[in-house]
Each structure stands twice: as C-alpha cells, then as structure tokens.
Amino acid sequence: MSVGWVGLALALAGGMGLGGLYFAGLWWTVRRLPETGHPALVTLASLATRLGGLLAGLWLLT
C-alpha cells in the first residue's frame, strides 16, 4: 500500500512536532532544576510526562 507524498509530509511534520515538544519539555525541566528542592523527583516526573505524551502522540500518528 502506497502512502504518498502528502502522508509522508504529514508524518514528518507530526514527528518533528512531537520531537520539538519532547525537547522543549526537557529544556524547561533542566532550566528549573536549580530552583527545586528535589531535582531527582522533578527529573523523573518530567521524564514520565514527556514519554507519556510522546507515546500518546505516536499512537495517534500511527
């Protein structure tokens, strides 16, 4: 089954958007770490949130 150029372009745009959101969340987390009292907890919570959002977005794209 052929996807076509439009489908590939939409998949690329969706993947780039998800990647941008993932790394924006990572950037936000790293910038906030010096201000927190529990950096390990914040890092793990951020990781779980970013991975959950990424997996949900990939599921929707597929």
mmCIF file as Biopython writes it, N, C-alpha, C and O atoms, coordinates in Angstrom:
data_model
#
loop_
_atom_site.group_PDB
_atom_site.id
_atom_site.type_symbol
_atom_site.label_atom_id
_atom_site.label_alt_id
_atom_site.label_comp_id
_atom_site.label_asym_id
_atom_site.label_entity_id
_atom_site.label_seq_id
_atom_site.pdbx_PDB_ins_code
_atom_site.Cartn_x
_atom_site.Cartn_y
_atom_site.Cartn_z
_atom_site.occupancy
_atom_site.B_iso_or_equiv
_atom_site.auth_seq_id
_atom_site.auth_asym_id
_atom_site.pdbx_PDB_model_num
ATOM 1   N N  . MET A ? 1  ? 0.842  -1.180 0.000  1.0 0.0 1  A 1 
ATOM 2   C CA . MET A ? 1  ? 0.000  0.000  0.000  1.0 0.0 1  A 1 
ATOM 3   C C  . MET A ? 1  ? 0.888  1.244  0.000  1.0 0.0 1  A 1 
ATOM 4   O O  . MET A ? 1  ? 1.822  1.342  0.796  1.0 0.0 1  A 1 
ATOM 5   N N  . SER A ? 2  ? 0.605  2.170  -0.869 1.0 0.0 2  A 1 
ATOM 6   C CA . SER A ? 2  ? 1.386  3.384  -1.009 1.0 0.0 2  A 1 
ATOM 7   C C  . SER A ? 2  ? 0.827  4.487  -0.117 1.0 0.0 2  A 1 
ATOM 8   O O  . SER A ? 2  ? -0.381 4.720  -0.081 1.0 0.0 2  A 1 
ATOM 9   N N  . VAL A ? 3  ? 1.714  5.158  0.596  1.0 0.0 3  A 1 
ATOM 10  C CA . VAL A ? 3  ? 1.300  6.246  1.483  1.0 0.0 3  A 1 
ATOM 11  C C  . VAL A ? 3  ? 1.168  7.547  0.715  1.0 0.0 3  A 1 
ATOM 12  O O  . VAL A ? 3  ? 0.222  8.302  0.939  1.0 0.0 3  A 1 
ATOM 13  N N  . GLY A ? 4  ? 2.068  7.813  -0.158 1.0 0.0 4  A 1 
ATOM 14  C CA . GLY A ? 4  ? 2.038  9.051  -0.935 1.0 0.0 4  A 1 
ATOM 15  C C  . GLY A ? 4  ? 2.817  10.155 -0.251 1.0 0.0 4  A 1 
ATOM 16  O O  . GLY A ? 4  ? 3.165  10.080 0.927  1.0 0.0 4  A 1 
ATOM 17  N N  . TRP A ? 5  ? 3.075  11.183 -1.044 1.0 0.0 5  A 1 
ATOM 18  C CA . TRP A ? 5  ? 3.874  12.309 -0.538 1.0 0.0 5  A 1 
ATOM 19  C C  . TRP A ? 5  ? 3.173  13.089 0.545  1.0 0.0 5  A 1 
ATOM 20  O O  . TRP A ? 5  ? 3.820  13.561 1.479  1.0 0.0 5  A 1 
ATOM 21  N N  . VAL A ? 6  ? 1.867  13.236 0.446  1.0 0.0 6  A 1 
ATOM 22  C CA . VAL A ? 6  ? 1.128  14.003 1.452  1.0 0.0 6  A 1 
ATOM 23  C C  . VAL A ? 6  ? 1.182  13.292 2.798  1.0 0.0 6  A 1 
ATOM 24  O O  . VAL A ? 6  ? 1.390  13.926 3.832  1.0 0.0 6  A 1 
ATOM 25  N N  . GLY A ? 7  ? 0.995  11.988 2.784  1.0 0.0 7  A 1 
ATOM 26  C CA . GLY A ? 7  ? 1.062  11.221 4.029  1.0 0.0 7  A 1 
ATOM 27  C C  . GLY A ? 7  ? 2.438  11.268 4.659  1.0 0.0 7  A 1 
ATOM 28  O O  . GLY A ? 7  ? 2.566  11.382 5.878  1.0 0.0 7  A 1 
ATOM 29  N N  . LEU A ? 8  ? 3.471  11.179 3.828  1.0 0.0 8  A 1 
ATOM 30  C CA . LEU A ? 8  ? 4.837  11.267 4.342  1.0 0.0 8  A 1 
ATOM 31  C C  . LEU A ? 8  ? 5.121  12.654 4.917  1.0 0.0 8  A 1 
ATOM 32  O O  . LEU A ? 8  ? 5.770  12.779 5.956  1.0 0.0 8  A 1 
ATOM 33  N N  . ALA A ? 9  ? 4.640  13.685 4.247  1.0 0.0 9  A 1 
ATOM 34  C CA . ALA A ? 9  ? 4.853  15.044 4.744  1.0 0.0 9  A 1 
ATOM 35  C C  . ALA A ? 9  ? 4.133  15.257 6.079  1.0 0.0 9  A 1 
ATOM 36  O O  . ALA A ? 9  ? 4.672  15.901 6.979  1.0 0.0 9  A 1 
ATOM 37  N N  . LEU A ? 10 ? 2.924  14.720 6.207  1.0 0.0 10 A 1 
ATOM 38  C CA . LEU A ? 10 ? 2.195  14.848 7.471  1.0 0.0 10 A 1 
ATOM 39  C C  . LEU A ? 10 ? 2.878  14.063 8.583  1.0 0.0 10 A 1 
ATOM 40  O O  . LEU A ? 10 ? 2.951  14.531 9.719  1.0 0.0 10 A 1 
ATOM 41  N N  . ALA A ? 11 ? 3.377  12.874 8.265  1.0 0.0 11 A 1 
ATOM 42  C CA . ALA A ? 11 ? 4.091  12.085 9.264  1.0 0.0 11 A 1 
ATOM 43  C C  . ALA A ? 11 ? 5.372  12.790 9.711  1.0 0.0 11 A 1 
ATOM 44  O O  . ALA A ? 11 ? 5.704  12.796 10.897 1.0 0.0 11 A 1 
ATOM 45  N N  . LEU A ? 12 ? 6.087  13.384 8.754  1.0 0.0 12 A 1 
ATOM 46  C CA . LEU A ? 12 ? 7.300  14.127 9.087  1.0 0.0 12 A 1 
ATOM 47  C C  . LEU A ? 12 ? 6.978  15.324 9.974  1.0 0.0 12 A 1 
ATOM 48  O O  . LEU A ? 12 ? 7.662  15.564 10.969 1.0 0.0 12 A 1 
ATOM 49  N N  . ALA A ? 13 ? 5.950  16.066 9.619  1.0 0.0 13 A 1 
ATOM 50  C CA . ALA A ? 13 ? 5.563  17.232 10.416 1.0 0.0 13 A 1 
ATOM 51  C C  . ALA A ? 13 ? 5.123  16.809 11.815 1.0 0.0 13 A 1 
ATOM 52  O O  . ALA A ? 13 ? 5.476  17.457 12.801 1.0 0.0 13 A 1 
ATOM 53  N N  . GLY A ? 14 ? 4.357  15.728 11.902 1.0 0.0 14 A 1 
ATOM 54  C CA . GLY A ? 14 ? 3.927  15.242 13.211 1.0 0.0 14 A 1 
ATOM 55  C C  . GLY A ? 14 ? 5.095  14.784 14.061 1.0 0.0 14 A 1 
ATOM 56  O O  . GLY A ? 14 ? 5.149  15.074 15.256 1.0 0.0 14 A 1 
ATOM 57  N N  . GLY A ? 15 ? 6.039  14.065 13.448 1.0 0.0 15 A 1 
ATOM 58  C CA . GLY A ? 15 ? 7.214  13.617 14.184 1.0 0.0 15 A 1 
ATOM 59  C C  . GLY A ? 15 ? 8.087  14.763 14.646 1.0 0.0 15 A 1 
ATOM 60  O O  . GLY A ? 15 ? 8.613  14.745 15.759 1.0 0.0 15 A 1 
ATOM 61  N N  . MET A ? 16 ? 8.240  15.757 13.791 1.0 0.0 16 A 1 
ATOM 62  C CA . MET A ? 16 ? 9.028  16.925 14.182 1.0 0.0 16 A 1 
ATOM 63  C C  . MET A ? 16 ? 8.342  17.707 15.297 1.0 0.0 16 A 1 
ATOM 64  O O  . MET A ? 16 ? 9.000  18.219 16.203 1.0 0.0 16 A 1 
ATOM 65  N N  . GLY A ? 17 ? 7.013  17.794 15.224 1.0 0.0 17 A 1 
ATOM 66  C CA . GLY A ? 17 ? 6.271  18.466 16.293 1.0 0.0 17 A 1 
ATOM 67  C C  . GLY A ? 17 ? 6.404  17.741 17.620 1.0 0.0 17 A 1 
ATOM 68  O O  . GLY A ? 17 ? 6.622  18.366 18.658 1.0 0.0 17 A 1 
ATOM 69  N N  . LEU A ? 18 ? 6.270  16.416 17.585 1.0 0.0 18 A 1 
ATOM 70  C CA . LEU A ? 18 ? 6.423  15.637 18.819 1.0 0.0 18 A 1 
ATOM 71  C C  . LEU A ? 18 ? 7.837  15.756 19.376 1.0 0.0 18 A 1 
ATOM 72  O O  . LEU A ? 18 ? 8.022  15.890 20.586 1.0 0.0 18 A 1 
ATOM 73  N N  . GLY A ? 19 ? 8.829  15.707 18.498 1.0 0.0 19 A 1 
ATOM 74  C CA . GLY A ? 19 ? 10.214 15.869 18.949 1.0 0.0 19 A 1 
ATOM 75  C C  . GLY A ? 19 ? 10.454 17.243 19.546 1.0 0.0 19 A 1 
ATOM 76  O O  . GLY A ? 19 ? 11.152 17.381 20.551 1.0 0.0 19 A 1 
ATOM 77  N N  . GLY A ? 20 ? 9.872  18.261 18.922 1.0 0.0 20 A 1 
ATOM 78  C CA . GLY A ? 20 ? 10.006 19.617 19.454 1.0 0.0 20 A 1 
ATOM 79  C C  . GLY A ? 20 ? 9.382  19.758 20.831 1.0 0.0 20 A 1 
ATOM 80  O O  . GLY A ? 20 ? 9.956  20.389 21.719 1.0 0.0 20 A 1 
ATOM 81  N N  . LEU A ? 21 ? 8.203  19.169 21.007 1.0 0.0 21 A 1 
ATOM 82  C CA . LEU A ? 21 ? 7.557  19.217 22.324 1.0 0.0 21 A 1 
ATOM 83  C C  . LEU A ? 21 ? 8.359  18.449 23.375 1.0 0.0 21 A 1 
ATOM 84  O O  . LEU A ? 21 ? 8.489  18.893 24.516 1.0 0.0 21 A 1 
ATOM 85  N N  . TYR A ? 22 ? 8.892  17.297 22.979 1.0 0.0 22 A 1 
ATOM 86  C CA . TYR A ? 22 ? 9.686  16.485 23.908 1.0 0.0 22 A 1 
ATOM 87  C C  . TYR A ? 22 ? 10.912 17.272 24.393 1.0 0.0 22 A 1 
ATOM 88  O O  . TYR A ? 22 ? 11.177 17.343 25.593 1.0 0.0 22 A 1 
ATOM 89  N N  . PHE A ? 23 ? 11.652 17.860 23.448 1.0 0.0 23 A 1 
ATOM 90  C CA . PHE A ? 23 ? 12.862 18.576 23.835 1.0 0.0 23 A 1 
ATOM 91  C C  . PHE A ? 23 ? 12.570 19.922 24.478 1.0 0.0 23 A 1 
ATOM 92  O O  . PHE A ? 23 ? 13.383 20.411 25.262 1.0 0.0 23 A 1 
ATOM 93  N N  . ALA A ? 24 ? 11.435 20.534 24.169 1.0 0.0 24 A 1 
ATOM 94  C CA . ALA A ? 24 ? 11.046 21.756 24.886 1.0 0.0 24 A 1 
ATOM 95  C C  . ALA A ? 24 ? 10.754 21.434 26.340 1.0 0.0 24 A 1 
ATOM 96  O O  . ALA A ? 24 ? 11.112 22.205 27.230 1.0 0.0 24 A 1 
ATOM 97  N N  . GLY A ? 25 ? 10.104 20.298 26.593 1.0 0.0 25 A 1 
ATOM 98  C CA . GLY A ? 25 ? 9.859  19.872 27.975 1.0 0.0 25 A 1 
ATOM 99  C C  . GLY A ? 25 ? 11.152 19.567 28.705 1.0 0.0 25 A 1 
ATOM 100 O O  . GLY A ? 25 ? 11.288 19.885 29.887 1.0 0.0 25 A 1 
ATOM 101 N N  . LEU A ? 26 ? 12.104 18.956 28.015 1.0 0.0 26 A 1 
ATOM 102 C CA . LEU A ? 26 ? 13.407 18.673 28.624 1.0 0.0 26 A 1 
ATOM 103 C C  . LEU A ? 26 ? 14.134 19.982 28.944 1.0 0.0 26 A 1 
ATOM 104 O O  . LEU A ? 26 ? 14.722 20.124 30.016 1.0 0.0 26 A 1 
ATOM 105 N N  . TRP A ? 27 ? 14.092 20.924 28.021 1.0 0.0 27 A 1 
ATOM 106 C CA . TRP A ? 27 ? 14.744 22.214 28.240 1.0 0.0 27 A 1 
ATOM 107 C C  . TRP A ? 27 ? 14.121 22.938 29.435 1.0 0.0 27 A 1 
ATOM 108 O O  . TRP A ? 27 ? 14.829 23.515 30.261 1.0 0.0 27 A 1 
ATOM 109 N N  . TRP A ? 28 ? 12.785 22.902 29.517 1.0 0.0 28 A 1 
ATOM 110 C CA . TRP A ? 28 ? 12.088 23.536 30.634 1.0 0.0 28 A 1 
ATOM 111 C C  . TRP A ? 28 ? 12.506 22.893 31.951 1.0 0.0 28 A 1 
ATOM 112 O O  . TRP A ? 28 ? 12.729 23.588 32.942 1.0 0.0 28 A 1 
ATOM 113 N N  . THR A ? 29 ? 12.611 21.569 31.963 1.0 0.0 29 A 1 
ATOM 114 C CA . THR A ? 29 ? 12.992 20.850 33.173 1.0 0.0 29 A 1 
ATOM 115 C C  . THR A ? 29 ? 14.409 21.207 33.611 1.0 0.0 29 A 1 
ATOM 116 O O  . THR A ? 29 ? 14.644 21.484 34.787 1.0 0.0 29 A 1 
ATOM 117 N N  . VAL A ? 30 ? 15.343 21.203 32.681 1.0 0.0 30 A 1 
ATOM 118 C CA . VAL A ? 30 ? 16.734 21.482 33.016 1.0 0.0 30 A 1 
ATOM 119 C C  . VAL A ? 30 ? 16.895 22.902 33.534 1.0 0.0 30 A 1 
ATOM 120 O O  . VAL A ? 30 ? 17.702 23.153 34.429 1.0 0.0 30 A 1 
ATOM 121 N N  . ARG A ? 31 ? 16.138 23.821 32.981 1.0 0.0 31 A 1 
ATOM 122 C CA . ARG A ? 31 ? 16.215 25.212 33.449 1.0 0.0 31 A 1 
ATOM 123 C C  . ARG A ? 31 ? 15.653 25.374 34.850 1.0 0.0 31 A 1 
ATOM 124 O O  . ARG A ? 31 ? 16.082 26.270 35.577 1.0 0.0 31 A 1 
ATOM 125 N N  . ARG A ? 32 ? 14.698 24.528 35.255 1.0 0.0 32 A 1 
ATOM 126 C CA . ARG A ? 32 ? 14.064 24.638 36.566 1.0 0.0 32 A 1 
ATOM 127 C C  . ARG A ? 32 ? 14.784 23.845 37.659 1.0 0.0 32 A 1 
ATOM 128 O O  . ARG A ? 32 ? 14.501 24.044 38.841 1.0 0.0 32 A 1 
ATOM 129 N N  . LEU A ? 33 ? 15.701 22.958 37.296 1.0 0.0 33 A 1 
ATOM 130 C CA . LEU A ? 33 ? 16.348 22.099 38.290 1.0 0.0 33 A 1 
ATOM 131 C C  . LEU A ? 33 ? 17.070 22.857 39.408 1.0 0.0 33 A 1 
ATOM 132 O O  . LEU A ? 33 ? 16.956 22.455 40.565 1.0 0.0 33 A 1 
ATOM 133 N N  . PRO A ? 34 ? 17.803 23.928 39.120 1.0 0.0 34 A 1 
ATOM 134 C CA . PRO A ? 34 ? 18.486 24.618 40.224 1.0 0.0 34 A 1 
ATOM 135 C C  . PRO A ? 34 ? 17.523 25.220 41.260 1.0 0.0 34 A 1 
ATOM 136 O O  . PRO A ? 34 ? 17.924 25.465 42.398 1.0 0.0 34 A 1 
ATOM 137 N N  . GLU A ? 35 ? 16.274 25.458 40.887 1.0 0.0 35 A 1 
ATOM 138 C CA . GLU A ? 35 ? 15.310 26.093 41.787 1.0 0.0 35 A 1 
ATOM 139 C C  . GLU A ? 35 ? 14.560 25.104 42.666 1.0 0.0 35 A 1 
ATOM 140 O O  . GLU A ? 35 ? 13.873 25.519 43.599 1.0 0.0 35 A 1 
ATOM 141 N N  . THR A ? 36 ? 14.672 23.807 42.394 1.0 0.0 36 A 1 
ATOM 142 C CA . THR A ? 36 ? 13.867 22.825 43.109 1.0 0.0 36 A 1 
ATOM 143 C C  . THR A ? 36 ? 14.625 22.251 44.294 1.0 0.0 36 A 1 
ATOM 144 O O  . THR A ? 36 ? 15.855 22.284 44.345 1.0 0.0 36 A 1 
ATOM 145 N N  . GLY A ? 37 ? 13.869 21.729 45.240 1.0 0.0 37 A 1 
ATOM 146 C CA . GLY A ? 37 ? 14.465 21.072 46.388 1.0 0.0 37 A 1 
ATOM 147 C C  . GLY A ? 37 ? 14.729 19.602 46.155 1.0 0.0 37 A 1 
ATOM 148 O O  . GLY A ? 37 ? 15.551 18.997 46.844 1.0 0.0 37 A 1 
ATOM 149 N N  . HIS A ? 38 ? 14.028 19.014 45.175 1.0 0.0 38 A 1 
ATOM 150 C CA . HIS A ? 38 ? 14.158 17.587 44.869 1.0 0.0 38 A 1 
ATOM 151 C C  . HIS A ? 38 ? 14.384 17.397 43.370 1.0 0.0 38 A 1 
ATOM 152 O O  . HIS A ? 38 ? 13.455 17.037 42.648 1.0 0.0 38 A 1 
ATOM 153 N N  . PRO A ? 39 ? 15.611 17.637 42.894 1.0 0.0 39 A 1 
ATOM 154 C CA . PRO A ? 39 ? 15.851 17.571 41.453 1.0 0.0 39 A 1 
ATOM 155 C C  . PRO A ? 39 ? 15.637 16.175 40.856 1.0 0.0 39 A 1 
ATOM 156 O O  . PRO A ? 39 ? 15.203 16.059 39.710 1.0 0.0 39 A 1 
ATOM 157 N N  . ALA A ? 40 ? 15.932 15.128 41.607 1.0 0.0 40 A 1 
ATOM 158 C CA . ALA A ? 40 ? 15.742 13.776 41.060 1.0 0.0 40 A 1 
ATOM 159 C C  . ALA A ? 40 ? 14.258 13.495 40.835 1.0 0.0 40 A 1 
ATOM 160 O O  . ALA A ? 40 ? 13.888 12.910 39.818 1.0 0.0 40 A 1 
ATOM 161 N N  . LEU A ? 41 ? 13.421 13.899 41.761 1.0 0.0 41 A 1 
ATOM 162 C CA . LEU A ? 41 ? 11.979 13.694 41.628 1.0 0.0 41 A 1 
ATOM 163 C C  . LEU A ? 41 ? 11.418 14.491 40.447 1.0 0.0 41 A 1 
ATOM 164 O O  . LEU A ? 41 ? 10.591 13.984 39.688 1.0 0.0 41 A 1 
ATOM 165 N N  . VAL A ? 42 ? 11.864 15.720 40.298 1.0 0.0 42 A 1 
ATOM 166 C CA . VAL A ? 42 ? 11.415 16.556 39.184 1.0 0.0 42 A 1 
ATOM 167 C C  . VAL A ? 42 ? 11.864 15.951 37.856 1.0 0.0 42 A 1 
ATOM 168 O O  . VAL A ? 42 ? 11.104 15.938 36.887 1.0 0.0 42 A 1 
ATOM 169 N N  . THR A ? 43 ? 13.092 15.454 37.812 1.0 0.0 43 A 1 
ATOM 170 C CA . THR A ? 43 ? 13.614 14.848 36.584 1.0 0.0 43 A 1 
ATOM 171 C C  . THR A ? 43 ? 12.807 13.605 36.212 1.0 0.0 43 A 1 
ATOM 172 O O  . THR A ? 43 ? 12.436 13.437 35.050 1.0 0.0 43 A 1 
ATOM 173 N N  . LEU A ? 44 ? 12.534 12.736 37.180 1.0 0.0 44 A 1 
ATOM 174 C CA . LEU A ? 44 ? 11.769 11.526 36.897 1.0 0.0 44 A 1 
ATOM 175 C C  . LEU A ? 44 ? 10.330 11.839 36.506 1.0 0.0 44 A 1 
ATOM 176 O O  . LEU A ? 44 ? 9.785  11.203 35.604 1.0 0.0 44 A 1 
ATOM 177 N N  . ALA A ? 45 ? 9.709  12.806 37.171 1.0 0.0 45 A 1 
ATOM 178 C CA . ALA A ? 45 ? 8.338  13.189 36.817 1.0 0.0 45 A 1 
ATOM 179 C C  . ALA A ? 45 ? 8.295  13.781 35.409 1.0 0.0 45 A 1 
ATOM 180 O O  . ALA A ? 45 ? 7.368  13.512 34.646 1.0 0.0 45 A 1 
ATOM 181 N N  . SER A ? 46 ? 9.294  14.580 35.071 1.0 0.0 46 A 1 
ATOM 182 C CA . SER A ? 46 ? 9.361  15.157 33.729 1.0 0.0 46 A 1 
ATOM 183 C C  . SER A ? 46 ? 9.553  14.073 32.683 1.0 0.0 46 A 1 
ATOM 184 O O  . SER A ? 46 ? 8.919  14.105 31.628 1.0 0.0 46 A 1 
ATOM 185 N N  . LEU A ? 47 ? 10.420 13.117 32.970 1.0 0.0 47 A 1 
ATOM 186 C CA . LEU A ? 47 ? 10.653 12.027 32.035 1.0 0.0 47 A 1 
ATOM 187 C C  . LEU A ? 47 ? 9.374  11.237 31.793 1.0 0.0 47 A 1 
ATOM 188 O O  . LEU A ? 47 ? 9.032  10.934 30.650 1.0 0.0 47 A 1 
ATOM 189 N N  . ALA A ? 48 ? 8.671  10.905 32.869 1.0 0.0 48 A 1 
ATOM 190 C CA . ALA A ? 48 ? 7.429  10.140 32.727 1.0 0.0 48 A 1 
ATOM 191 C C  . ALA A ? 48 ? 6.389  10.926 31.928 1.0 0.0 48 A 1 
ATOM 192 O O  . ALA A ? 48 ? 5.689  10.358 31.090 1.0 0.0 48 A 1 
ATOM 193 N N  . THR A ? 49 ? 6.289  12.215 32.185 1.0 0.0 49 A 1 
ATOM 194 C CA . THR A ? 49 ? 5.327  13.051 31.461 1.0 0.0 49 A 1 
ATOM 195 C C  . THR A ? 49 ? 5.690  13.167 29.990 1.0 0.0 49 A 1 
ATOM 196 O O  . THR A ? 49 ? 4.827  13.035 29.122 1.0 0.0 49 A 1 
ATOM 197 N N  . ARG A ? 50 ? 6.981  13.417 29.702 1.0 0.0 50 A 1 
ATOM 198 C CA . ARG A ? 50 ? 7.408  13.560 28.313 1.0 0.0 50 A 1 
ATOM 199 C C  . ARG A ? 50 ? 7.247  12.252 27.543 1.0 0.0 50 A 1 
ATOM 200 O O  . ARG A ? 50 ? 6.790  12.255 26.400 1.0 0.0 50 A 1 
ATOM 201 N N  . LEU A ? 51 ? 7.620  11.137 28.165 1.0 0.0 51 A 1 
ATOM 202 C CA . LEU A ? 51 ? 7.477  9.852  27.480 1.0 0.0 51 A 1 
ATOM 203 C C  . LEU A ? 51 ? 6.012  9.495  27.264 1.0 0.0 51 A 1 
ATOM 204 O O  . LEU A ? 51 ? 5.647  8.975  26.210 1.0 0.0 51 A 1 
ATOM 205 N N  . GLY A ? 52 ? 5.171  9.771  28.260 1.0 0.0 52 A 1 
ATOM 206 C CA . GLY A ? 52 ? 3.743  9.502  28.102 1.0 0.0 52 A 1 
ATOM 207 C C  . GLY A ? 52 ? 3.142  10.312 26.966 1.0 0.0 52 A 1 
ATOM 208 O O  . GLY A ? 52 ? 2.374  9.784  26.162 1.0 0.0 52 A 1 
ATOM 209 N N  . GLY A ? 53 ? 3.484  11.588 26.896 1.0 0.0 53 A 1 
ATOM 210 C CA . GLY A ? 53 ? 2.988  12.428 25.813 1.0 0.0 53 A 1 
ATOM 211 C C  . GLY A ? 53 ? 3.514  12.003 24.461 1.0 0.0 53 A 1 
ATOM 212 O O  . GLY A ? 53 ? 2.783  12.022 23.471 1.0 0.0 53 A 1 
ATOM 213 N N  . LEU A ? 54 ? 4.786  11.618 24.411 1.0 0.0 54 A 1 
ATOM 214 C CA . LEU A ? 54 ? 5.372  11.163 23.154 1.0 0.0 54 A 1 
ATOM 215 C C  . LEU A ? 54 ? 4.721  9.878  22.672 1.0 0.0 54 A 1 
ATOM 216 O O  . LEU A ? 54 ? 4.386  9.755  21.494 1.0 0.0 54 A 1 
ATOM 217 N N  . LEU A ? 55 ? 4.541  8.925  23.571 1.0 0.0 55 A 1 
ATOM 218 C CA . LEU A ? 55 ? 3.904  7.655  23.177 1.0 0.0 55 A 1 
ATOM 219 C C  . LEU A ? 55 ? 2.461  7.860  22.748 1.0 0.0 55 A 1 
ATOM 220 O O  . LEU A ? 55 ? 2.003  7.233  21.792 1.0 0.0 55 A 1 
ATOM 221 N N  . ALA A ? 56 ? 1.742  8.727  23.441 1.0 0.0 56 A 1 
ATOM 222 C CA . ALA A ? 56 ? 0.364  9.023  23.048 1.0 0.0 56 A 1 
ATOM 223 C C  . ALA A ? 56 ? 0.324  9.682  21.666 1.0 0.0 56 A 1 
ATOM 224 O O  . ALA A ? 56 ? -0.528 9.351  20.841 1.0 0.0 56 A 1 
ATOM 225 N N  . GLY A ? 57 ? 1.239  10.609 21.421 1.0 0.0 57 A 1 
ATOM 226 C CA . GLY A ? 57 ? 1.297  11.267 20.130 1.0 0.0 57 A 1 
ATOM 227 C C  . GLY A ? 57 ? 1.668  10.310 19.007 1.0 0.0 57 A 1 
ATOM 228 O O  . GLY A ? 57 ? 1.101  10.382 17.917 1.0 0.0 57 A 1 
ATOM 229 N N  . LEU A ? 58 ? 2.613  9.420  19.264 1.0 0.0 58 A 1 
ATOM 230 C CA . LEU A ? 58 ? 2.971  8.430  18.248 1.0 0.0 58 A 1 
ATOM 231 C C  . LEU A ? 58 ? 1.817  7.481  17.967 1.0 0.0 58 A 1 
ATOM 232 O O  . LEU A ? 58 ? 1.582  7.097  16.821 1.0 0.0 58 A 1 
ATOM 233 N N  . TRP A ? 59 ? 1.106  7.110  19.008 1.0 0.0 59 A 1 
ATOM 234 C CA . TRP A ? 59 ? -0.063 6.245  18.822 1.0 0.0 59 A 1 
ATOM 235 C C  . TRP A ? 59 ? -1.116 6.937  17.950 1.0 0.0 59 A 1 
ATOM 236 O O  . TRP A ? 59 ? -1.723 6.311  17.081 1.0 0.0 59 A 1 
ATOM 237 N N  . LEU A ? 60 ? -1.324 8.228  18.191 1.0 0.0 60 A 1 
ATOM 238 C CA . LEU A ? 60 ? -2.289 8.963  17.381 1.0 0.0 60 A 1 
ATOM 239 C C  . LEU A ? 60 ? -1.813 9.104  15.925 1.0 0.0 60 A 1 
ATOM 240 O O  . LEU A ? 60 ? -2.618 9.034  14.996 1.0 0.0 60 A 1 
ATOM 241 N N  . LEU A ? 61 ? -0.504 9.304  15.735 1.0 0.0 61 A 1 
ATOM 242 C CA . LEU A ? 61 ? 0.018  9.440  14.376 1.0 0.0 61 A 1 
ATOM 243 C C  . LEU A ? 61 ? -0.082 8.153  13.577 1.0 0.0 61 A 1 
ATOM 244 O O  . LEU A ? 61 ? -0.285 8.178  12.363 1.0 0.0 61 A 1 
ATOM 245 N N  . THR A ? 62 ? 0.063  7.031  14.263 1.0 0.0 62 A 1 
ATOM 246 C CA . THR A ? 62 ? 0.030  5.773  13.532 1.0 0.0 62 A 1 
ATOM 247 C C  . THR A ? 62 ? -1.403 5.364  13.315 1.0 0.0 62 A 1 
ATOM 248 O O  . THR A ? 62 ? -1.663 4.322  12.713 1.0 0.0 62 A 1 
#
